[in-house]
């Protein structure tokens, strides 16, 4: 049987002055705290590091996310390279 590939969700990142990020195409929030946010997209896992990070807006059905704080770095990696301890934030919220 022929396997059909799911089209990737459009993904965009906008950053203002390293203090605010607006993102689309987020499929899951793996974890977050004041120093690190782990996000899943169709293009890989994004790790955002900084200080006083705050998820100010999360729209799960649209895959939109806003982060405020001092953003120091952003890195993409493959999902298999990230240690997903336990369930995702979304999974915990929906229990």
N, C-alpha and C positions, 0 to 999 in steps of 0.2 A: 504494500500500500504506500502511496506517495505521501510524504510528510510535508505539510504546509508550514512555512515559517510565518510567525506572527510579526507584523510590521512593528518597527520600533516607534515608541512614543516620542514625539518631538521634545527636544530638551534644550533649554536656554538658561544661561546664568548672566545676571547683571549685578555688578558690584559698584557701590558708591563709596569712594574715599576709604576703602578697607574697613568701613564700619557698618555697612548694610549690604546684604545679598538678597536678591530676588531670584528664585529658581522655579522652573517648570519641568515637567517630565519626571517628577519624583514618584517612584512606585512604592517606596516604603521608608520609614524612619527606623533604622536599626537600633540606634541609641543616641542619647545626647546628655551632656552635662555642661557645666560652665566653661570647660576647656576643649571639648571635642564633640563634634556632631558627625554621625555616620549615617549616610543616606544611600538608598539603593535606586538605581536608574536602569533603563534598558541598555545603557552604555557602560555599566560597571558601577562599583561602589565608590562614593565620594566621601573622603575624610576631610573635614574642615577643622582646623585647629586654631585656637586663639584664647582670649580671656574674656570673661564676662559675656559669654555667648548666650543668646536668648532666642528661642524660636518664637517669633512674634505672630506668625500666621501660618497655619497649616490647613490646607483644603485638600483632603484626601481624595475626593472624587475627581478633582481637576488636576491633582498632582502638583499643586503649587505650595511653595514654602518660602517664608521670609525669615532671615536671621539678622539680628542686631548684635553688636559687640565689637571687640577688637579682633579682626580677622588677620591671622598671621600666615596661614598656609591653606592650600586646597590641593588634594591629590586624588587621582582616579586609580582604582585597582580592580582586579577581577574579583567577582563575588567569592570565589573559592579561596582567595588569599586572605579574606577577612574572617576573623574568628567570631561567628555569630553565637554568642553565649545566650542560651535560652531563647525566648521568643522575641519578636520585634515589638516595638512600642505599639504599633497598630494591633498586633495580636493580643497584647496585654490589655489594651483599652476596650477591645470588643468582647472580652470575657464577661 
